[in-house]
Amino acid sequence: MKKQLYINGAWVTGSEYVPHHSPHTGETIAEIPVATPEEVEQAIQAAYAAKTVIAKMPSHKRAEILEKLAHSLAKNADRATEILALEASKPIVHARAEVQRTIQTYKFSAEEAKRLHGETIPLDAAPGGEGRVAYTVREPVGVVGAITPFNFPLNLVAHKVGPAIASGNTIVLKPAMQTPLSALLIAELLDEIGLPPGIFNVVTGRGSVVGDKIVTDERINKITFTGSPSVGISIRNRAGLKRVTLELGSNSAVIVDKGVDIDKIISRCVTGAFSFQGQVCISLQRVYVHEDLYVSFVEKFIDKTKQLTIGNPLDEATDIASLISSQDVKRALDWIEEARQQGAKVATGGKAEGNVLHPTVILDAAPSLKVSCQEVFAPIVVINKVSSVEEAISHVNDSRFGLQAGIYTNDVNVALTAAEQLHVGGVMINDIPTFRVDHMPYGGVKESGMGREGVKYAIEEMTELKLVVFNRN
């Protein structure tokens, strides 16, 4: 199946193609175009030319487009689910959940399209402001360049495309080359809806060609990127005066305070650690358990982990399938071996079959080990013993990252202290850091990025605030 680029409302045959393989079976499931600089130029020019079209479109029309997209995706939910399972090796239960979340994200975007408003400013609050009326309006920035990752290839596209259309911007999208079919499906659905040409463009290809052009081209007004810190920092350094939103991942942690009922949280913690093979930005990677509960927690966590089903992502019973690539399997195994060599205990897992890495639990890992201080993006979790919540908070904060963190506690004062002292973008009290719904503000601090997603908050970053002052004197 040979796919095409989507540029200016038309399907464009690429000049060069590469095979697109299933991570689980290795079979070729499609041929994907690798865009040339000329083809990227066509997409940017199309978006630039169309920006006045969507900027002048009434908000109810933009909302209608997004409502139709949500409805169309719902009709094609089974197809979208299968695409996610095939190209991302996402267990089909999780793939189905992502499709439903994506529908919600477009629905939220449709609703927010109708809520773009400013405020009145009482200028007479300052001497010299008498007799003047002031108000603000929000206007689209123009062209949004979106670069998305492989792990949520449908919903993270929606988090960029939905707010962009809602706020009256055009889009040039570069999806991850590991998972381009999900983005091309959205292009297909928008094309069927009748979206005017140039508003949405999908250009698949290499980051060194497509990504670089999006980041440096002066016609792009806003960059929204989800991916690795190294690439995000490079984008920020080269983007000039463009607006930039970066979501760069984490090594998210949860704290388990004394007195917590472990039986109520074990299943949730295992889910947070191993959903989609740990390839989630807010995957639970570090657990800090009070010494009173440590032994029991570890025992029950390992027992629950061993109950996970490893299998084909298309199987309804599968919990764990393949990692996205063999290189990621090798990297994860190298990190596990480093931990073992440095005295950590691999309590379960630590081995691979093909591209499947068995769910791995590591104990007594030093903070300097890669499994502790870097983002593993694999089914690996580190569990450590602490003597107090204060000690746990210091460990959580001793990180380059700060996306989300969680704490389980029965003490409201401890919860409030943790909320105040944890240096992260979001604190989940009595839950894992892996919690996210699609209208909440989502983003981090430090090397976890800058800016916030969540439809309303993404729209704020995709619009300019304009002040209007009317002198009645």
C-alpha positions in Angstrom: 0.0 0.0 0.0 1.7 3.1 -1.3 0.8 6.2 0.7 0.9 9.9 -0.4 1.7 13.3 1.0 -1.3 15.5 1.7 -0.6 19.0 0.4 -3.0 21.9 -0.4 -6.0 19.6 -0.3 -4.5 17.0 -2.7 -2.8 13.7 -2.4 0.8 14.0 -3.8 2.9 11.1 -4.8 6.3 11.3 -3.2 9.6 11.3 -5.0 11.1 8.7 -2.7 9.6 5.9 -0.6 10.6 3.7 2.3 9.0 0.6 3.7 6.9 0.9 6.8 7.2 -2.2 9.1 5.1 -3.6 11.9 7.3 -3.5 15.1 5.7 -6.8 16.2 5.9 -9.0 13.1 8.4 -7.1 11.0 6.1 -7.3 8.0 5.8 -4.4 5.6 2.4 -2.8 6.0 2.8 0.3 3.8 5.3 2.4 1.7 5.7 5.9 3.1 6.8 8.9 1.1 10.0 10.7 2.2 9.4 14.3 1.4 12.0 16.4 -0.5 12.8 20.0 0.4 10.6 21.1 -2.5 7.6 19.1 -1.3 8.0 20.6 2.2 8.1 24.0 0.6 4.9 23.3 -1.2 3.2 22.4 2.1 4.4 25.5 3.9 3.4 27.7 1.0 0.0 26.1 0.9 -0.5 26.7 4.6 0.8 30.3 4.3 -1.6 31.1 1.5 -4.6 29.5 3.3 -4.1 31.3 6.6 -6.4 34.2 5.7 -9.1 31.7 4.6 -9.4 30.0 8.0 -8.7 33.2 10.0 -11.8 34.7 8.4 -13.9 31.6 8.9 -16.6 32.1 11.5 -15.9 30.2 14.7 -19.1 28.1 14.4 -17.8 26.9 11.0 -14.5 25.9 12.5 -16.4 24.1 15.3 -18.5 22.4 12.7 -15.4 21.0 10.9 -14.1 19.6 14.1 -17.5 18.1 15.1 -17.6 16.4 11.7 -14.1 15.1 12.2 -15.0 13.7 15.6 -18.0 12.0 14.1 -16.1 10.6 11.1 -13.4 9.3 13.4 -16.0 7.6 15.5 -17.4 5.9 12.4 -13.9 4.8 11.5 -13.0 3.8 15.0 -12.3 0.1 14.2 -10.1 1.0 11.3 -8.1 3.6 13.4 -7.7 1.1 16.2 -6.3 -1.5 13.9 -3.8 1.1 12.4 -2.6 1.9 15.9 -2.1 -1.8 16.8 -0.3 -2.6 13.5 2.0 0.4 13.2 2.7 1.2 16.9 2.4 -2.4 18.3 -0.1 -0.9 20.7 -2.1 -3.6 22.5 -5.6 -3.3 20.9 -7.3 -2.5 24.2 -5.1 0.5 24.6 -5.4 1.4 20.9 -9.1 1.4 21.2 -8.9 3.7 24.3 -6.6 6.1 22.4 -9.1 6.3 19.5 -11.9 7.2 22.0 -9.7 9.8 23.7 -8.9 11.3 20.2 -12.6 11.7 19.5 -12.9 13.5 22.8 -10.0 15.8 22.0 -11.6 16.9 18.7 -14.9 17.4 20.5 -13.2 19.6 23.1 -11.6 21.5 20.2 -15.0 22.1 18.6 -16.3 23.4 21.9 -13.4 25.7 22.5 -13.6 27.1 19.0 -16.8 28.9 20.2 -15.2 30.2 23.3 -12.4 32.4 21.9 -13.0 35.7 23.7 -11.1 38.6 25.3 -12.0 40.9 28.1 -12.7 44.6 28.8 -10.1 46.6 30.6 -11.2 49.5 33.0 -8.7 52.1 31.8 -10.0 54.7 34.2 -8.4 52.7 37.0 -5.3 54.7 36.1 -5.0 58.5 35.9 -5.2 59.6 32.3 -7.4 56.6 31.3 -10.7 58.5 31.7 -13.0 58.4 28.7 -11.4 55.4 27.0 -12.9 52.0 26.4 -10.5 49.0 26.0 -10.9 45.4 25.2 -8.8 42.5 24.0 -9.3 39.9 21.3 -7.5 36.7 20.4 -6.3 36.3 16.8 -4.6 33.3 15.2 -0.8 33.3 15.0 -1.0 32.1 11.3 0.8 28.9 10.4 1.4 26.2 13.0 4.2 23.7 12.5 3.5 20.4 14.4 6.0 17.6 15.0 4.5 14.6 16.7 5.9 11.3 18.2 5.2 7.6 17.7 3.7 6.8 21.1 0.2 8.4 20.8 0.2 9.0 17.0 -3.5 9.7 16.8 -4.2 11.7 20.0 -1.1 13.8 20.1 -1.8 14.8 16.5 -5.3 15.8 17.7 -3.7 17.9 20.5 -2.0 20.0 17.9 -4.5 19.9 14.9 -7.7 20.4 17.0 -6.6 23.6 18.8 -4.9 24.9 15.6 -8.1 24.7 13.6 -10.3 25.8 16.5 -8.2 29.0 16.8 -8.1 29.7 13.1 -4.6 28.6 12.1 -3.3 26.5 9.3 -1.1 23.4 10.0 1.9 21.7 8.5 2.2 18.4 10.3 5.2 16.1 10.4 4.3 12.8 12.1 6.8 10.3 13.4 8.1 8.1 10.6 7.4 5.0 12.9 3.7 5.8 12.9 2.6 8.0 9.9 -0.6 6.1 9.0 -2.5 7.5 11.9 -1.9 11.1 10.7 -2.6 10.2 7.1 -6.0 8.8 8.2 -6.9 12.2 9.8 -5.9 13.9 6.5 -8.2 11.4 4.7 -11.1 12.2 7.0 -10.6 16.0 6.8 -10.4 15.7 3.0 -13.7 13.8 2.9 -15.3 16.5 5.2 -14.3 19.1 2.6 -11.8 21.1 4.6 -10.6 24.0 2.4 -7.3 23.3 0.7 -4.1 24.3 2.5 -5.5 24.5 6.0 -4.1 21.0 6.9 -1.0 19.5 5.3 0.8 16.2 6.2 4.4 15.8 5.2 6.2 12.6 6.1 9.9 12.3 6.0 13.2 12.8 7.8 13.6 15.2 10.6 16.7 16.6 9.0 14.6 17.7 6.0 11.0 18.2 7.1 11.6 19.1 10.7 14.4 21.5 10.0 12.4 23.3 7.3 9.4 23.7 9.6 11.5 25.0 12.5 13.5 27.5 10.5 11.0 28.8 7.8 9.9 32.3 8.5 6.4 31.6 7.4 5.8 29.3 10.3 4.6 31.3 13.3 4.3 28.6 15.9 6.1 25.3 16.6 4.4 22.6 18.7 6.7 19.6 19.3 6.4 16.4 21.4 9.6 14.3 21.6 13.0 14.0 23.1 14.7 16.7 25.1 17.8 16.8 22.8 15.6 17.5 19.8 13.4 19.9 21.7 16.3 22.0 22.9 17.7 22.1 19.3 14.3 23.3 18.1 14.2 26.0 20.8 17.7 27.2 19.9 16.8 27.5 16.2 13.2 28.7 16.2 14.1 32.4 16.5 11.1 34.4 17.6 8.5 31.7 16.8 6.3 30.6 19.6 7.4 27.2 20.8 5.6 24.6 22.9 7.8 21.6 23.9 6.6 18.4 25.6 9.8 16.5 26.2 9.0 13.5 28.5 10.1 12.6 32.0 11.1 9.9 34.4 7.9 10.2 36.4 7.6 9.1 40.0 5.1 8.2 42.6 5.4 8.4 46.4 3.7 5.8 48.6 3.3 7.1 52.2 3.0 5.0 55.3 -0.6 3.9 56.2 -1.7 3.5 52.5 -3.8 0.5 51.6 -1.4 -1.2 49.2 -4.0 -3.6 47.8 -6.0 -0.6 46.5 -3.1 0.9 44.5 -1.0 -2.0 43.2 -3.0 -2.7 40.1 -3.1 1.0 39.3 0.7 1.4 39.7 1.4 -1.7 37.5 -0.8 -0.2 34.9 1.0 3.2 35.1 4.4 1.5 34.7 3.6 -0.9 31.9 0.8 0.5 29.7 2.0 0.5 26.1 5.2 -1.1 27.1 6.2 2.0 29.2 6.4 4.2 26.1 4.4 7.0 27.6 5.8 10.4 28.6 4.2 10.1 32.1 4.8 6.4 32.5 5.5 5.5 36.1 9.3 4.9 36.1 10.2 5.5 39.8 8.4 4.4 42.9 9.4 5.6 46.4 7.8 3.5 49.1 7.8 4.2 52.8 10.0 1.6 54.6 7.0 0.3 56.6 5.3 -0.8 53.4 8.3 -1.5 51.1 8.6 -5.3 51.4 4.8 -5.9 51.0 4.6 -3.4 48.1 7.4 -5.0 46.2 6.1 -8.5 46.7 2.6 -7.5 45.5 3.9 -5.4 42.6 6.0 -8.2 41.3 3.2 -10.7 41.6 0.8 -8.4 39.6 3.5 -7.8 37.0 4.0 -11.5 36.4 0.2 -11.7 35.7 0.6 -9.4 32.6 0.0 -11.2 29.3 2.6 -10.8 26.6 1.4 -11.3 23.0 0.3 -10.0 19.7 -1.1 -6.4 19.8 -4.2 -7.5 17.9 -5.1 -10.0 20.6 -7.7 -8.6 23.1 -5.9 -10.4 26.0 -2.5 -8.8 25.3 -1.1 -6.4 27.9 2.5 -6.2 26.6 3.6 -6.2 23.0 6.7 -5.1 21.1 8.7 -2.0 21.7 8.7 0.4 18.7 12.1 -0.8 17.4 14.9 -3.3 18.0 17.2 -0.4 18.8 15.0 0.5 21.7 15.1 -3.1 23.0 18.9 -3.1 22.9 19.1 0.2 24.7 16.8 -0.9 27.4 18.7 -4.2 27.9 21.9 -2.2 28.1 20.5 0.0 30.8 19.2 -3.0 32.7 22.6 -4.6 32.5 24.3 -1.4 33.8 21.9 -1.4 36.8 22.7 -5.1 37.5 26.5 -4.4 37.2 26.2 -1.5 39.6 24.5 -3.6 42.3 20.8 -3.1 41.6 18.6 -6.2 41.7 16.5 -7.2 38.7 13.5 -8.7 40.6 11.6 -9.8 37.5 11.9 -9.4 33.7 15.2 -8.1 32.3 15.0 -10.2 29.2 13.7 -9.9 25.6 12.1 -12.1 23.0 12.4 -10.4 19.6 11.2 -6.9 20.1 9.3 -7.7 23.2 11.0 -6.7 26.5 9.5 -8.5 29.5 8.1 -6.1 32.2 11.1 -5.4 34.4 11.2 -4.4 38.1 14.5 -3.2 39.5 15.2 -2.7 43.2 18.0 -0.8 45.0 19.0 1.2 42.0 21.3 4.2 42.6 19.9 7.6 41.5 22.8 7.9 39.0 21.9 4.9 37.0 20.3 5.4 33.6 17.1 3.5 34.6 16.7 6.1 37.4 17.8 9.4 36.0 17.0 9.1 32.3 13.7 8.4 30.5 13.6 4.7 29.9 10.6 4.6 27.5 10.3 0.9 28.0 8.6 -1.5 30.5 11.0 -0.8 33.3 10.2 0.5 36.8 12.5 1.2 39.7 11.2 0.7 43.3 13.2 2.3 46.2 12.7 2.4 49.9 12.5 5.7 51.8 12.2 6.6 55.5 9.9 9.7 54.9 7.9 11.6 52.4 10.4 14.4 52.7 13.1 12.1 51.5 11.0 10.9 48.7 10.2 14.4 47.5 13.9 15.2 47.4 14.5 12.1 45.3 11.7 13.0 42.9 13.0 16.5 42.5 16.6 15.3 42.0 16.0 14.9 38.3 16.5 16.8 35.0 12.8 16.2 34.3 9.6 17.5 35.9 6.5 16.5 34.0 4.1 14.9 36.5 4.4 13.1 39.8 2.0 11.3 42.1 1.6 10.7 45.8 -0.5 8.2 47.7 -1.2 9.4 51.3 -4.0 9.5 53.9 -2.8 12.8 55.4 -4.1 15.9 53.7 -1.2 18.0 55.1 1.3 15.6 53.6 -0.6 15.8 50.3 -0.6 19.7 50.3 3.1 19.7 51.2 3.9 17.4 48.3 1.8 19.5 46.0 3.7 22.6 47.1 7.3 21.1 47.0 7.3 18.7 44.0 8.9 20.6 41.2 6.8 19.3 38.3 4.1 20.5 36.0 1.3 18.4 37.6 0.9 16.7 40.9 -1.6 13.8 41.1 -2.7 13.2 44.7 -3.8 9.6 45.4 -3.0 8.6 41.9 -0.1 7.7 39.6 1.6 10.4 37.5 0.3 8.6 34.4 -3.1 10.2 34.7 -4.2 12.5 31.9 -7.5 13.6 30.5 -7.4 15.7 27.4 -8.8 19.1 28.5 -6.5 19.5 31.6 -3.4 21.7 31.3 -0.5 19.3 30.5 3.2 20.1 30.4 6.3 20.2 32.5 9.3 22.1 33.9 13.0 21.7 33.5 13.9 19.3 30.6 10.3 18.1 30.5 9.5 21.2 28.3 7.8 24.5 28.1 4.2 25.6 27.5 1.0 23.6 28.1 -1.2 21.4 26.0 -4.9 20.5 26.8 -7.1 22.1 24.2 -8.0 25.4 25.9 -4.4 25.9 26.9 -2.9 25.0 23.5 -5.3 27.5 21.9 -3.9 30.3 24.2 -0.5 29.5 22.8 -1.7 29.5 19.2 -3.3 32.9 19.4 -2.0 36.5 19.8 -3.6 38.8 22.3 -4.5 42.1 20.7 -5.5 45.2 22.7 -8.0 47.7 21.3 -8.4 51.2 22.9 -11.2 53.5 21.9 -10.8 57.2 22.9 -14.2 58.8 23.5 -12.8 62.1 24.6 
